[in-house]
Amino acid sequence: MVHGGVEFPSVYVVDSKARPPPLPPKPGRRQRREVVQTLLVILVFVALFGMAVEACFIYYLYTSNGKPTPSSDPQTAMSKQDEEQKVHPKQKPRGAIDPSKPMAQLTTGHTGIGIMLWNQSQESILYRIKHKEKEGKLIIEQDGFYSIYSKIHFVETGLYYTHSVARTSPRYTGGEILLLQSSRQLPKPMKPGTHDNSFLSGVFNLFKGVLTNTEGLEYYKDAE
């Protein structure tokens, strides 16, 4: 179109290179996107909160285990004592604890041929049994079954010897009652200085007040 010598473009001319404007998003997609974003934010917040709680719990456990507990607490004091006993067990000296049953352990030294009398020493044990030192006898203070054993160690001086353990009782007035006995006769004389030993053992029902030569003891005798 020409007006006054000036040419103007036509109103209806269309630019073929221009793109059409984008369409507005649909309402449904926009709402879904907002919901997904909200859920992601919530999940991230929950994860961070859980990590913070776990870190606080671990720190609390670490600090509580590191703190010293007061010794005034009875449970704490008892557990501490038990741990010390496990680490350093106490070695109880011999004879510190009383036996559960009556017991006697005596020895004798050098003696000649005849009745051997038991003597008390530092290694002797007497529990609920009395010892008549002058007579070398033991007095039973409680009825029951007793294991009696006696051992002697000696030097051969002849062809015959007898090792015996006897008892006396107020219920029997006929003298001593033989409990254990061992006799040995050699076919020929032994060499001078030959050592030998004898051992006797048995279980007997003894009554209170009975006098006997042995009671629950290990008896050694050297006759050199």
Secondary structure, DSSP 8 states (H G I E B T S, - for coil): -EETTEE---TT---TT---------HHHHHHHHHHHHHHHHHHHHHHHHHHHHHHHHHHHHHHHHS---TTSHHHHHHHHHHHHHHS-----TTSS--SS-EEE-B-----SS----B--TT-EEESEEEETTTTEEEE-S-EEEEEEEEEEEE--SSEEEEEEEEEETTEEEEEEEEEEEEEE-SS---TT-EEEEEEEEEEEE-TT-EES-SS-----B--
